[in-house]
Amino acid sequence: MEIDKLAFESKEPDRGYTVRASYLKEPDARDALVEIFKDGKPLRQFRFPAYKVWNIAAHFRDIVDGEIEKSASGYEMAV
């Protein structure tokens, strides 16, 4: 898995959480790499369909709510 370019990155933390998403090079170009950080430390890393990766940004507040509540509900909204 090799990163092609940055899709987006949090400018400001949301309750200590930030996100970075990167598009991948072939043969993995259909996916993006999503990295979630808490207080600057890696928390989660996963692949997500590249055509939907902006859903992560749109639902990031929901994702943070879910992380705090120990629930996957925010990620489910992004799918």
C-alpha angles and dihedrals in degrees: 000000000000126000116237103184144330115274096187143325133200113262095194129025118249105218089329095313125116134175137209125187125190132187115235131226125242133318086033097039093120089070137057127211112237119196123189119197132192115203089344094306123113112261105165138002124187145149118252131181106276093223090058100040093106087064086071090058092044092052099035093116088053089048091053091048088053094047090052091048091044090241134128091218095110092052090048090056090054093055 
